[in-house]
């Protein structure tokens, strides 16, 4: 009877250990751990509305000029289309695409038949209005389509696919960047994700805590071109880096001992059941 109680206690110990281990890891890797209070209406998150991207030197733009009343009049103000092997949404006839403009170091772009137009420091909408206003001297009711092409983000650290990301839209959030990086790794700290931003020659820094929902109210919720995201590793990963193969060996040895112990316990339990 005592032997049976002993085996039951051993198995119960391992079961409880696994349970607590599972709970610990779930807490470590879960996002939005305060989601329940938002779901119950006890709190709310206000997404920032004043999100605007301003054009800067070295940005790449696509500018297309058209005129509903006289399409031929707009042709001299566009760059010549080029043949593309993989047409995008900006493709024109016969698989050609419009060329892009590079904002020079003084913040200007040079538009055919119009000359230099300063766009640096303007939002996309403001730049569109600026080009249209200058075209009105040549075209009646000009229509300008302007798009920022050089929207790239770099994500490093504990993600499953680190590297540089490219976007063809203007609104990109920190969650978009993490998703594009195929999520955080199991070793990532969800409460210490760092943003480094170059703002007019000065560095800005911010730390996201994804275990809480209020980061979505932050002015840094939306990313800007050339942002750098660094995902900090947890203590376990840092320990692995410091200890290297020695720690891996100890971990492997510990797991072997645990596995052997479980095997011995299982074998003894089987023998006890047979000899009873």
Rosetta blueprint (number, residue, H / E / L):
1 X L
2 X H
3 X H
4 X H
5 X H
6 X H
7 X H
8 X H
9 X H
10 X H
11 X H
12 X H
13 X H
14 X H
15 X H
16 X H
17 X H
18 X H
19 X H
20 X H
21 X H
22 X H
23 X H
24 X H
25 X H
26 X H
27 X H
28 X H
29 X H
30 X L
31 X L
32 X L
33 X L
34 X L
35 X H
36 X H
37 X H
38 X H
39 X H
40 X L
41 X L
42 X L
43 X L
44 X L
45 X L
46 X L
47 X L
48 X L
49 X L
50 X L
51 X L
52 X L
53 X L
54 X E
55 X L
56 X L
57 X L
58 X L
59 X L
60 X E
61 X E
62 X E
63 X E
64 X E
65 X E
66 X E
67 X E
68 X L
69 X L
70 X L
71 X H
72 X H
73 X H
74 X H
75 X H
76 X H
77 X H
78 X L
79 X L
80 X L
81 X L
82 X E
83 X E
84 X L
85 X L
86 X L
87 X L
88 X L
89 X L
90 X L
91 X E
92 X L
93 X H
94 X H
95 X H
96 X E
97 X E
98 X L
99 X L
100 X L
101 X E
102 X E
103 X L
104 X L
105 X L
106 X L
107 X L
108 X E
109 X E
110 X E
111 X E
112 X L
113 X L
114 X L
115 X E
116 X E
117 X E
118 X E
119 X L
120 X L
121 X L
122 X L
123 X E
124 X H
125 X H
126 X H
127 X H
128 X H
129 X H
130 X H
131 X H
132 X H
133 X H
134 X H
135 X H
136 X L
137 X L
138 X L
139 X L
140 X L
141 X L
142 X E
143 X E
144 X E
145 X E
146 X E
147 X E
148 X E
149 X L
150 X L
151 X E
152 X E
153 X E
154 X E
155 X E
156 X E
157 X E
158 X L
159 X E
160 X L
161 X L
162 X L
163 X E
164 X E
165 X E
166 X E
167 X E
168 X L
169 X L
170 X L
171 X L
172 X L
173 X E
174 X H
175 X H
176 X H
177 X H
178 X H
179 X H
180 X H
181 X L
182 X L
183 X L
184 X E
185 X L
186 X L
187 X L
188 X E
189 X E
190 X E
191 X E
192 X E
193 X E
194 X E
195 X E
196 X E
197 X E
198 X E
199 X E
200 X L
201 X L
202 X E
203 X E
204 X E
205 X E
206 X E
207 X E
208 X E
209 X L
210 X L
211 X L
212 X L
213 X L
214 X H
215 X H
216 X H
217 X H
218 X L
219 X L
220 X L
221 X L
222 X E
223 X L
224 X L
225 X L
226 X L
227 X L
228 X E
229 X E
230 X E
231 X E
232 X E
233 X E
234 X L
235 X H
236 X H
237 X H
238 X H
239 X H
240 X H
241 X H
242 X H
243 X H
244 X L
245 X H
246 X H
247 X H
248 X H
249 X H
250 X H
251 X H
252 X H
253 X H
254 X H
255 X H
256 X H
257 X H
258 X H
259 X H
260 X H
261 X H
262 X H
263 X H
264 X H
265 X H
266 X H
267 X H
268 X H
269 X H
270 X H
271 X H
272 X H
273 X H
274 X H
275 X H
276 X L
